């Protein structure tokens, strides 16, 4: 059985909304495995002197939690790799 966890992230970009979402996924993927989906909860722009300066998004990022078998397998592989070095 899979368990999915959802976290909320805020990200921004000077390029556009798509890039802001990609920034959220990129940052989340640095510390979280198994990212499955992103739901954009809200979007906004920051304006300065009548021009859009940055695009912002509030995202819900979903990811599957590892089960015990996966954790044990990864731990074993890491140990074997260390022993070879």
Rosetta blueprint (number, residue, H / E / L):
1 X L
2 X L
3 X L
4 X E
5 X E
6 X E
7 X E
8 X E
9 X E
10 X E
11 X E
12 X E
13 X E
14 X L
15 X L
16 X L
17 X H
18 X H
19 X H
20 X H
21 X H
22 X H
23 X H
24 X H
25 X H
26 X H
27 X H
28 X H
29 X H
30 X H
31 X H
32 X L
33 X L
34 X L
35 X E
36 X E
37 X E
38 X E
39 X E
40 X E
41 X E
42 X E
43 X E
44 X E
45 X E
46 X E
47 X E
48 X E
49 X L
50 X L
51 X E
52 X E
53 X E
54 X E
55 X E
56 X E
57 X E
58 X E
59 X E
60 X E
61 X E
62 X E
63 X E
64 X E
65 X L
66 X L
67 X L
68 X H
69 X H
70 X H
71 X H
72 X H
73 X H
74 X H
75 X H
76 X H
77 X H
78 X H
79 X H
80 X H
81 X H
82 X H
83 X H
84 X H
85 X L
